[in-house]
Amino acid sequence: MSVERGLNNFLIPFPTLVLKAGDHLIIRDTPDRLKEFEKVLEGTLYADHAMLAPVDDEHPLEDENQQIAEVVLVEGSRFAGRTLNGIRFADRYGMIALAIHRASRHPKKLYDKIGDIRLKGGDILLLQGPREQIAGLKKEKDFLVLDATTDLPFEGKAPVALLIMLGIVVSAAVGFLPIAISAPLGALMMIFTGCLEWRDATNALNAQVILIVAASLAIGVALLKTGGADYLAQIFVTLAGDTSPTFVISGLMLLIGILTNIVSNNAAAVIGTPIAVSIATQMGQPPEPFVLAVLFGANMSYATPMAYKTNLLVMNAGKYHFNDFLRIGVPLVLIMWITLSWLLPTIYGIGT
């Protein structure tokens, strides 16, 4: 909202501003609320494009060139934690917010006092405004317009970014640098060459994800360095005793499936493969089904977020909780375990 006092003399509407007769209040809002303002202020409502004709039955409010769009406030937006009134959204973008949808365990739409609600990443705003203003919003980094269409950007730094990406892939593919080194170097080059802003890079970091990755790698290394993996193998062979190979394969797969959800699939495979070969040798069985049991078990990474990198990405973006993975992932693990426990011995002709 702004106040025009005299010809082209616009005042900032501070809370202490005292209105005078003849002031023009320029307000952007829904038709119903504009009519409510007219009634409360005991003034006359005029359309912005027809200042000589007051709004009445013969001259109703029109919505020419107006559109309604759903817009997402992206993660890491500079507006997160602030209100629409606080950022002067209507004045800045020339649009009004009709509603806010906030995803949670109990999704809800917020209509009342929208301007005073503190925004969060992932909020969906229902906006109304001119076609060109909504089109201009697509160029903003803080918002994502959900209209299923977008203009493909072409920036001057695009060729540089493409060369850096190719350098990362090629250097890792030919063995010049391991991917663990080439990828961070490529990210730094993206920043130093201006392809990526520092703000975007820092906003992409998530402390929870970093801590979970570091902890899972540390647990895997600790099991190998301390001899914990060998100890587990000895316990497994002792408990198996004279059990049939089919049950041993099933038990090994379940053990690795549990382990992969505690550490990571790579660590579980590294730990489980020598255990599987040792068990197969001691039982006089071919090692292939035992190794495959380890590989299948290591990929049953559904029950925890730290089991696989994609789980971490989904957890961060979708705002999931640890219990969400347990509730859905544990049944998936059980289904895969039961199916493969029957399939592997059948394929390799191992009897019970």
C-alpha positions as a LaTeX table, in Angstrom:
\begin{tabular}{lrrr}
\hline
Residue & $x$ (\AA) & $y$ (\AA) & $z$ (\AA) \\
\hline
Met1 & 0.00 & 0.00 & 0.00 \\
Ser2 & 1.10 & 3.58 & $-0.66$ \\
Val3 & $-0.40$ & 7.03 & $-0.13$ \\
Glu4 & $-0.57$ & 9.74 & $-2.80$ \\
Arg5 & $-1.01$ & 13.23 & $-1.35$ \\
Gly6 & $-1.18$ & 15.64 & $-4.21$ \\
Leu7 & $-0.11$ & 15.00 & $-7.80$ \\
Asn8 & 2.62 & 12.31 & $-7.91$ \\
Asn9 & 3.51 & 12.99 & $-4.28$ \\
Phe10 & 3.77 & 9.53 & $-2.76$ \\
Leu11 & 4.24 & 9.03 & 0.97 \\
Ile12 & 5.52 & 5.97 & 2.77 \\
Pro13 & 2.63 & 4.65 & 4.87 \\
Phe14 & 4.33 & 4.61 & 8.25 \\
Pro15 & 2.10 & 3.57 & 11.20 \\
Thr16 & 2.31 & 7.15 & 12.48 \\
Leu17 & 1.09 & 8.68 & 9.20 \\
Val18 & $-2.17$ & 10.62 & 9.70 \\
Leu19 & $-4.53$ & 10.47 & 6.74 \\
Lys20 & $-6.06$ & 13.69 & 5.40 \\
Ala21 & $-9.06$ & 14.42 & 3.24 \\
Gly22 & $-8.12$ & 14.08 & $-0.41$ \\
Asp23 & $-5.45$ & 11.42 & 0.15 \\
His24 & $-5.40$ & 8.66 & $-2.41$ \\
Leu25 & $-4.71$ & 5.19 & $-0.96$ \\
Ile26 & $-3.22$ & 2.83 & $-3.55$ \\
Ile27 & $-4.06$ & $-0.69$ & $-2.40$ \\
Arg28 & $-3.60$ & $-4.07$ & $-4.05$ \\
Asp29 & $-5.97$ & $-6.74$ & $-2.76$ \\
Thr30 & $-8.90$ & $-8.95$ & $-3.69$ \\
Pro31 & $-12.15$ & $-7.28$ & $-4.86$ \\
Asp32 & $-14.01$ & $-8.27$ & $-1.70$ \\
Arg33 & $-11.36$ & $-6.79$ & 0.55 \\
Leu34 & $-11.13$ & $-3.63$ & $-1.53$ \\
Lys35 & $-14.87$ & $-3.13$ & $-1.08$ \\
Glu36 & $-14.37$ & $-3.71$ & 2.64 \\
Phe37 & $-11.67$ & $-1.01$ & 2.73 \\
Glu38 & $-14.03$ & 1.35 & 0.95 \\
Lys39 & $-16.69$ & 0.75 & 3.60 \\
Val40 & $-14.37$ & 1.04 & 6.61 \\
Leu41 & $-12.56$ & 4.15 & 5.35 \\
Glu42 & $-15.80$ & 5.72 & 4.13 \\
Gly43 & $-14.13$ & 6.60 & 0.87 \\
Thr44 & $-14.69$ & 6.06 & $-2.82$ \\
Leu45 & $-13.12$ & 3.17 & $-4.68$ \\
Tyr46 & $-11.58$ & 3.81 & $-8.09$ \\
Ala47 & $-9.93$ & 1.38 & $-10.47$ \\
Asp48 & $-6.29$ & 2.10 & $-11.17$ \\
His49 & $-6.92$ & 2.33 & $-14.93$ \\
Ala50 & $-10.08$ & 4.48 & $-14.65$ \\
Met51 & $-9.43$ & 7.22 & $-12.12$ \\
Leu52 & $-12.35$ & 9.35 & $-13.35$ \\
Ala53 & $-15.07$ & 6.72 & $-12.86$ \\
Pro54 & $-15.76$ & 5.29 & $-9.38$ \\
Val55 & $-16.37$ & 1.58 & $-9.00$ \\
Asp56 & $-20.10$ & 0.83 & $-9.18$ \\
Asp57 & $-22.50$ & $-1.47$ & $-11.01$ \\
Glu58 & $-21.79$ & 0.28 & $-14.30$ \\
His59 & $-18.03$ & 0.34 & $-13.72$ \\
Pro60 & $-17.15$ & $-2.89$ & $-11.88$ \\
Leu61 & $-13.67$ & $-3.97$ & $-10.95$ \\
Glu62 & $-12.11$ & $-5.78$ & $-13.89$ \\
Asp63 & $-9.43$ & $-8.39$ & $-13.95$ \\
Glu64 & $-8.01$ & $-7.80$ & $-17.39$ \\
Asn65 & $-4.52$ & $-9.20$ & $-17.82$ \\
Gln66 & $-4.76$ & $-10.78$ & $-14.37$ \\
Gln67 & $-3.57$ & $-14.30$ & $-13.65$ \\
Ile68 & $-3.54$ & $-16.61$ & $-10.67$ \\
Ala69 & $-0.42$ & $-18.69$ & $-10.15$ \\
Glu70 & 0.99 & $-21.09$ & $-7.59$ \\
Val71 & 4.51 & $-20.18$ & $-6.57$ \\
Val72 & 6.88 & $-22.16$ & $-4.31$ \\
Leu73 & 9.30 & $-20.45$ & $-1.95$ \\
Val74 & 12.47 & $-22.45$ & $-2.62$ \\
Glu75 & 14.73 & $-23.85$ & 0.08 \\
Gly76 & 17.40 & $-21.36$ & 1.11 \\
Ser77 & 15.38 & $-18.36$ & $-0.05$ \\
Arg78 & 16.39 & $-15.02$ & 1.44 \\
Phe79 & 12.72 & $-14.48$ & 2.33 \\
Ala80 & 12.49 & $-17.58$ & 4.56 \\
Gly81 & 11.62 & $-16.56$ & 8.10 \\
Arg82 & 10.19 & $-13.21$ & 6.99 \\
Thr83 & 6.61 & $-12.11$ & 6.37 \\
Leu84 & 5.01 & $-10.84$ & 3.17 \\
Asn85 & 4.33 & $-7.52$ & 4.88 \\
Gly86 & 7.91 & $-7.36$ & 6.09 \\
Ile87 & 9.35 & $-7.72$ & 2.59 \\
Arg88 & 6.65 & $-5.45$ & 1.11 \\
Phe89 & 5.75 & $-8.21$ & $-1.33$ \\
Ala90 & 2.86 & $-6.39$ & $-3.01$ \\
Asp91 & 4.94 & $-3.26$ & $-3.65$ \\
Arg92 & 8.02 & $-5.20$ & $-4.69$ \\
Tyr93 & 6.34 & $-7.59$ & $-7.15$ \\
Gly94 & 2.97 & $-5.97$ & $-7.91$ \\
Met95 & 0.99 & $-9.05$ & $-6.85$ \\
Ile96 & $-1.17$ & $-10.08$ & $-3.94$ \\
Ala97 & $-1.15$ & $-13.34$ & $-2.01$ \\
Leu98 & $-4.52$ & $-15.08$ & $-1.78$ \\
Ala99 & $-3.48$ & $-18.13$ & 0.25 \\
Ile100 & $-0.51$ & $-20.12$ & 1.53 \\
His101 & $-0.25$ & $-23.90$ & 1.49 \\
Arg102 & 2.25 & $-25.38$ & 3.93 \\
Ala103 & 3.22 & $-29.05$ & 3.73 \\
Ser104 & 3.33 & $-30.93$ & 7.02 \\
Arg105 & 1.95 & $-34.06$ & 8.61 \\
His106 & $-1.37$ & $-32.25$ & 8.59 \\
Pro107 & $-1.29$ & $-30.07$ & 5.45 \\
Lys108 & $-3.23$ & $-26.85$ & 5.70 \\
Lys109 & $-4.05$ & $-23.78$ & 3.68 \\
Leu110 & $-3.69$ & $-20.41$ & 5.35 \\
Tyr111 & $-5.98$ & $-17.58$ & 4.30 \\
Asp112 & $-6.22$ & $-15.22$ & 7.26 \\
Lys113 & $-3.59$ & $-12.60$ & 8.01 \\
Ile114 & $-1.39$ & $-13.93$ & 5.22 \\
Gly115 & 0.87 & $-10.91$ & 5.36 \\
Asp116 & 1.88 & $-11.67$ & 8.96 \\
Ile117 & 2.77 & $-15.35$ & 8.48 \\
Arg118 & 6.48 & $-16.13$ & 8.59 \\
Leu119 & 7.40 & $-17.92$ & 5.39 \\
Lys120 & 9.23 & $-21.25$ & 5.22 \\
Gly121 & 11.05 & $-23.01$ & 2.42 \\
Gly122 & 8.55 & $-25.15$ & 0.52 \\
Asp123 & 5.56 & $-22.87$ & 1.16 \\
Ile124 & 3.24 & $-22.63$ & $-1.86$ \\
Leu125 & 1.80 & $-19.15$ & $-2.40$ \\
Leu126 & $-1.38$ & $-18.60$ & $-4.40$ \\
Leu127 & $-0.75$ & $-15.25$ & $-6.10$ \\
Gln128 & $-2.81$ & $-12.94$ & $-8.27$ \\
Gly129 & $-1.31$ & $-10.30$ & $-10.47$ \\
Pro130 & $-0.65$ & $-9.07$ & $-14.02$ \\
Arg131 & 0.60 & $-11.57$ & $-16.55$ \\
Glu132 & 3.93 & $-9.78$ & $-16.99$ \\
Gln133 & 4.57 & $-9.67$ & $-13.23$ \\
Ile134 & 4.07 & $-13.43$ & $-12.91$ \\
Ala135 & 6.31 & $-14.00$ & $-15.92$ \\
Gly136 & 8.96 & $-11.82$ & $-14.31$ \\
Leu137 & 8.77 & $-13.90$ & $-11.13$ \\
Lys138 & 10.24 & $-16.85$ & $-13.05$ \\
Lys139 & 13.55 & $-15.02$ & $-13.16$ \\
Glu140 & 13.72 & $-14.75$ & $-9.37$ \\
Lys141 & 15.95 & $-17.26$ & $-7.59$ \\
Asp142 & 13.76 & $-17.25$ & $-4.49$ \\
Phe143 & 10.60 & $-18.52$ & $-6.20$ \\
Leu144 & 9.50 & $-21.34$ & $-8.49$ \\
Val145 & 6.36 & $-20.73$ & $-10.55$ \\
Leu146 & 4.29 & $-23.92$ & $-10.85$ \\
Asp147 & 2.79 & $-23.50$ & $-14.30$ \\
Ala148 & 4.52 & $-26.46$ & $-15.99$ \\
Thr149 & 6.31 & $-24.08$ & $-18.34$ \\
Thr150 & 9.50 & $-22.11$ & $-18.04$ \\
Asp151 & 11.91 & $-20.28$ & $-20.26$ \\
Leu152 & 15.21 & $-22.04$ & $-20.75$ \\
Pro153 & 17.88 & $-19.64$ & $-19.53$ \\
Phe154 & 21.08 & $-19.05$ & $-21.44$ \\
Glu155 & 23.73 & $-17.38$ & $-19.37$ \\
Gly156 & 27.15 & $-16.24$ & $-20.43$ \\
Lys157 & 28.72 & $-18.63$ & $-17.92$ \\
Ala158 & 26.95 & $-21.70$ & $-19.33$ \\
Pro159 & 29.89 & $-22.79$ & $-21.57$ \\
Val160 & 32.29 & $-22.43$ & $-18.65$ \\
Ala161 & 30.03 & $-24.50$ & $-16.39$ \\
Leu162 & 29.74 & $-27.17$ & $-19.10$ \\
Leu163 & 33.53 & $-27.38$ & $-19.49$ \\
Ile164 & 33.98 & $-27.72$ & $-15.73$ \\
Met165 & 31.40 & $-30.51$ & $-15.59$ \\
Leu166 & 33.08 & $-32.35$ & $-18.47$ \\
Gly167 & 36.43 & $-31.92$ & $-16.76$ \\
Ile168 & 35.08 & $-33.55$ & $-13.59$ \\
Val169 & 33.65 & $-36.53$ & $-15.48$ \\
Val170 & 36.59 & $-37.06$ & $-17.84$ \\
Ser171 & 39.28 & $-36.75$ & $-15.15$ \\
Ala172 & 37.47 & $-39.33$ & $-13.03$ \\
Ala173 & 36.75 & $-41.63$ & $-16.00$ \\
Val174 & 40.38 & $-41.80$ & $-17.19$ \\
Gly175 & 41.71 & $-42.19$ & $-13.66$ \\
Phe176 & 43.55 & $-38.88$ & $-13.58$ \\
Leu177 & 41.74 & $-37.86$ & $-10.37$ \\
Pro178 & 39.34 & $-39.80$ & $-8.17$ \\
Ile179 & 35.78 & $-38.48$ & $-8.18$ \\
Ala180 & 36.11 & $-37.60$ & $-4.48$ \\
Ile181 & 38.73 & $-35.01$ & $-5.45$ \\
Ser182 & 37.57 & $-33.89$ & $-8.91$ \\
Ala183 & 34.00 & $-33.16$ & $-7.76$ \\
Pro184 & 34.95 & $-30.75$ & $-4.91$ \\
Leu185 & 37.52 & $-29.08$ & $-7.17$ \\
Gly186 & 34.85 & $-28.64$ & $-9.83$ \\
Ala187 & 32.49 & $-27.09$ & $-7.29$ \\
Leu188 & 35.17 & $-24.63$ & $-6.21$ \\
Met189 & 35.88 & $-23.73$ & $-9.84$ \\
Met190 & 32.15 & $-23.10$ & $-10.35$ \\
Ile191 & 32.29 & $-20.55$ & $-7.53$ \\
Phe192 & 35.58 & $-18.92$ & $-8.52$ \\
Thr193 & 34.50 & $-18.51$ & $-12.15$ \\
Gly194 & 31.17 & $-16.97$ & $-11.15$ \\
Cys195 & 29.00 & $-19.83$ & $-12.43$ \\
Leu196 & 27.68 & $-20.31$ & $-8.90$ \\
Glu197 & 27.18 & $-17.68$ & $-6.22$ \\
Trp198 & 28.50 & $-18.14$ & $-2.71$ \\
Arg199 & 24.99 & $-17.67$ & $-1.31$ \\
Asp200 & 23.59 & $-20.50$ & $-3.47$ \\
Ala201 & 26.49 & $-22.78$ & $-2.53$ \\
Thr202 & 26.18 & $-22.20$ & 1.21 \\
Asn203 & 22.39 & $-22.52$ & 1.12 \\
Ala204 & 22.76 & $-25.94$ & $-0.50$ \\
Leu205 & 24.71 & $-27.23$ & 2.51 \\
Asn206 & 22.71 & $-29.05$ & 5.17 \\
Ala207 & 24.32 & $-29.73$ & 8.54 \\
Gln208 & 22.09 & $-32.74$ & 9.24 \\
Val209 & 23.06 & $-34.45$ & 5.99 \\
Ile210 & 26.77 & $-33.76$ & 6.51 \\
Leu211 & 26.74 & $-35.17$ & 10.04 \\
Ile212 & 24.86 & $-38.31$ & 9.00 \\
Val213 & 27.29 & $-39.00$ & 6.12 \\
Ala214 & 30.34 & $-38.44$ & 8.33 \\
Ala215 & 28.95 & $-40.66$ & 11.10 \\
Ser216 & 28.09 & $-43.53$ & 8.74 \\
Leu217 & 31.57 & $-43.47$ & 7.15 \\
Ala218 & 33.21 & $-43.37$ & 10.58 \\
Ile219 & 31.22 & $-46.41$ & 11.76 \\
Gly220 & 32.21 & $-48.37$ & 8.66 \\
Val221 & 35.90 & $-47.57$ & 9.04 \\
Ala222 & 35.77 & $-48.38$ & 12.77 \\
Leu223 & 34.32 & $-51.85$ & 12.11 \\
Leu224 & 37.15 & $-52.62$ & 9.68 \\
Lys225 & 40.02 & $-51.12$ & 11.70 \\
Thr226 & 39.05 & $-52.61$ & 15.06 \\
Gly227 & 38.43 & $-56.12$ & 13.74 \\
Gly228 & 34.70 & $-55.87$ & 14.36 \\
Ala229 & 33.98 & $-57.32$ & 10.92 \\
Asp230 & 36.04 & $-60.45$ & 11.62 \\
Tyr231 & 34.37 & $-60.83$ & 14.98 \\
Leu232 & 30.94 & $-60.70$ & 13.35 \\
Ala233 & 31.99 & $-63.38$ & 10.87 \\
Gln234 & 33.13 & $-65.69$ & 13.65 \\
Ile235 & 29.87 & $-65.19$ & 15.54 \\
Phe236 & 27.83 & $-65.85$ & 12.40 \\
Val237 & 29.67 & $-69.09$ & 11.58 \\
Thr238 & 29.33 & $-70.26$ & 15.19 \\
Leu239 & 25.61 & $-69.53$ & 15.30 \\
Ala240 & 25.03 & $-71.13$ & 11.89 \\
Gly241 & 26.54 & $-74.44$ & 12.98 \\
Asp242 & 25.05 & $-77.25$ & 10.91 \\
Thr243 & 22.25 & $-75.07$ & 9.51 \\
Ser244 & 21.39 & $-75.62$ & 5.84 \\
Pro245 & 22.99 & $-73.32$ & 3.22 \\
Thr246 & 19.58 & $-71.85$ & 2.35 \\
Phe247 & 19.07 & $-70.54$ & 5.87 \\
Val248 & 22.67 & $-69.34$ & 6.05 \\
Ile249 & 22.22 & $-67.34$ & 2.85 \\
Ser250 & 18.96 & $-65.91$ & 4.18 \\
Gly251 & 20.51 & $-65.02$ & 7.53 \\
Leu252 & 23.57 & $-63.45$ & 5.89 \\
Met253 & 21.37 & $-61.33$ & 3.64 \\
Leu254 & 19.32 & $-60.15$ & 6.60 \\
Leu255 & 22.47 & $-59.31$ & 8.58 \\
Ile256 & 23.89 & $-57.24$ & 5.73 \\
Gly257 & 20.48 & $-55.64$ & 5.18 \\
Ile258 & 20.47 & $-54.45$ & 8.79 \\
Leu259 & 24.09 & $-53.35$ & 8.55 \\
Thr260 & 23.59 & $-51.32$ & 5.35 \\
Asn261 & 20.90 & $-49.28$ & 7.07 \\
Ile262 & 23.28 & $-48.47$ & 9.93 \\
Val263 & 26.42 & $-47.58$ & 7.98 \\
Ser264 & 26.14 & $-47.39$ & 4.18 \\
Asn265 & 25.77 & $-49.78$ & 1.28 \\
Asn266 & 29.43 & $-49.46$ & 0.30 \\
Ala267 & 30.65 & $-50.17$ & 3.82 \\
Ala268 & 28.22 & $-53.07$ & 4.22 \\
Ala269 & 29.42 & $-54.63$ & 0.95 \\
Val270 & 33.09 & $-54.22$ & 1.92 \\
Ile271 & 32.46 & $-55.77$ & 5.32 \\
Gly272 & 30.15 & $-58.55$ & 4.13 \\
Thr273 & 31.98 & $-59.86$ & 1.06 \\
Pro274 & 34.95 & $-61.46$ & 2.89 \\
Ile275 & 32.51 & $-62.83$ & 5.49 \\
Ala276 & 30.43 & $-64.43$ & 2.71 \\
Val277 & 33.44 & $-66.03$ & 1.01 \\
Ser278 & 34.70 & $-67.39$ & 4.33 \\
Ile279 & 31.31 & $-68.89$ & 5.20 \\
Ala280 & 30.95 & $-70.49$ & 1.74 \\
Thr281 & 34.44 & $-72.03$ & 1.99 \\
Gln282 & 33.78 & $-73.47$ & 5.43 \\
Met283 & 30.46 & $-74.96$ & 4.28 \\
Gly284 & 31.88 & $-76.34$ & 1.02 \\
Gln285 & 29.45 & $-74.34$ & $-1.09$ \\
Pro286 & 30.02 & $-72.15$ & $-4.19$ \\
Pro287 & 30.71 & $-68.56$ & $-3.08$ \\
Glu288 & 28.52 & $-66.90$ & $-5.75$ \\
Pro289 & 25.14 & $-67.13$ & $-3.98$ \\
Phe290 & 26.69 & $-66.00$ & $-0.68$ \\
Val291 & 28.37 & $-63.01$ & $-2.33$ \\
Leu292 & 25.12 & $-62.15$ & $-4.12$ \\
Ala293 & 23.32 & $-62.35$ & $-0.78$ \\
Val294 & 25.73 & $-59.70$ & 0.48 \\
Leu295 & 25.24 & $-57.52$ & $-2.57$ \\
Phe296 & 21.46 & $-57.77$ & $-2.41$ \\
Gly297 & 21.47 & $-57.16$ & 1.32 \\
Ala298 & 23.76 & $-54.16$ & 0.93 \\
Asn299 & 21.22 & $-52.59$ & $-1.45$ \\
Met300 & 18.25 & $-52.98$ & 0.90 \\
Ser301 & 18.93 & $-49.43$ & 2.03 \\
Tyr302 & 15.34 & $-48.36$ & 2.58 \\
Ala303 & 14.85 & $-48.20$ & 6.34 \\
Thr304 & 17.07 & $-45.26$ & 7.38 \\
Pro305 & 18.09 & $-41.95$ & 5.79 \\
Met306 & 21.82 & $-42.56$ & 6.16 \\
Ala307 & 21.66 & $-45.89$ & 4.32 \\
Tyr308 & 22.02 & $-44.23$ & 0.93 \\
Lys309 & 22.85 & $-40.79$ & $-0.42$ \\
Thr310 & 19.54 & $-40.46$ & $-2.27$ \\
Asn311 & 17.68 & $-41.05$ & 1.00 \\
Leu312 & 19.50 & $-38.08$ & 2.47 \\
Leu313 & 18.60 & $-35.86$ & $-0.46$ \\
Val314 & 14.94 & $-36.87$ & $-0.25$ \\
Met315 & 14.91 & $-36.41$ & 3.53 \\
Asn316 & 16.22 & $-32.86$ & 3.24 \\
Ala317 & 14.04 & $-31.78$ & 0.32 \\
Gly318 & 10.84 & $-33.48$ & 1.48 \\
Lys319 & 11.27 & $-32.60$ & 5.18 \\
Tyr320 & 10.86 & $-36.24$ & 6.16 \\
His321 & 11.64 & $-37.61$ & 9.61 \\
Phe322 & 13.62 & $-40.67$ & 10.65 \\
Asn323 & 10.43 & $-42.54$ & 11.57 \\
Asp324 & 9.05 & $-42.01$ & 8.05 \\
Phe325 & 11.86 & $-44.14$ & 6.63 \\
Leu326 & 11.36 & $-46.83$ & 9.27 \\
Arg327 & 7.62 & $-47.02$ & 8.69 \\
Ile328 & 7.93 & $-47.49$ & 4.92 \\
Gly329 & 11.43 & $-48.98$ & 4.60 \\
Val330 & 11.20 & $-51.88$ & 7.06 \\
Pro331 & 8.30 & $-53.58$ & 5.18 \\
Leu332 & 10.21 & $-53.11$ & 1.90 \\
Val333 & 13.31 & $-54.73$ & 3.40 \\
Leu334 & 11.27 & $-57.69$ & 4.65 \\
Ile335 & 9.59 & $-58.18$ & 1.26 \\
Met336 & 12.92 & $-58.15$ & $-0.59$ \\
Trp337 & 14.57 & $-60.41$ & 1.99 \\
Ile338 & 11.84 & $-63.06$ & 1.84 \\
Thr339 & 11.72 & $-63.03$ & $-1.97$ \\
Leu340 & 15.50 & $-63.24$ & $-2.50$ \\
Ser341 & 15.92 & $-65.84$ & 0.27 \\
Trp342 & 13.83 & $-68.16$ & $-1.86$ \\
Leu343 & 15.14 & $-67.02$ & $-5.26$ \\
Leu344 & 18.93 & $-67.32$ & $-4.74$ \\
Pro345 & 19.02 & $-70.93$ & $-3.49$ \\
Thr346 & 16.55 & $-71.92$ & $-6.20$ \\
Ile347 & 18.64 & $-70.44$ & $-9.01$ \\
Tyr348 & 21.89 & $-72.05$ & $-7.75$ \\
Gly349 & 20.26 & $-75.35$ & $-6.86$ \\
Ile350 & 21.12 & $-75.23$ & $-3.17$ \\
Gly351 & 18.86 & $-77.48$ & $-1.13$ \\
Thr352 & 17.52 & $-76.92$ & 2.34 \\
\hline
\end{tabular}
